[in-house]
């Protein structure tokens, strides 16, 4: 019987603010068999895209992308919030519901033409994932897919992405 990843994702009501249900992957990461199954399932889903590089979105995307890069024998890079990376960086400003935010990559993180899959733990509204795709394309990357462990489909984040999007678990509430 296949392990159900959903059984290892804890929900925490009213975090980070009242009315929000937080989907916590800490319990998934703490369960070796469930985490291994997650990495294996994502690797199998991503492998057909033949990525050269996996781009993890700060910060839980790092936890997802780094072991996958090892499993797929490809490189790993970080997409971070402004001011978190050393050396020359390339910023990308994007709109939030109320205001803007900035993500960055290191200037030499991407070589034009590299096939990249963007990874995070969760897809909600898709704003940061779409900004990551746009930033990587601006640097000449061929962004071939986006992948997450879980997707909140009621927030329609997938609609903001113009690349194939993979999620292992979907929640509709």
Helices and strands as residue ranges (DSSP letters): G 5-8, E 10-13, E 21-24, H 26-29, H 32-47, E 53-57, H 60-72, E 75-81, E 89-96, E 99-106, E 115-123, H 127-138, E 142-152, G 153-155, G 157-160, E 164-171
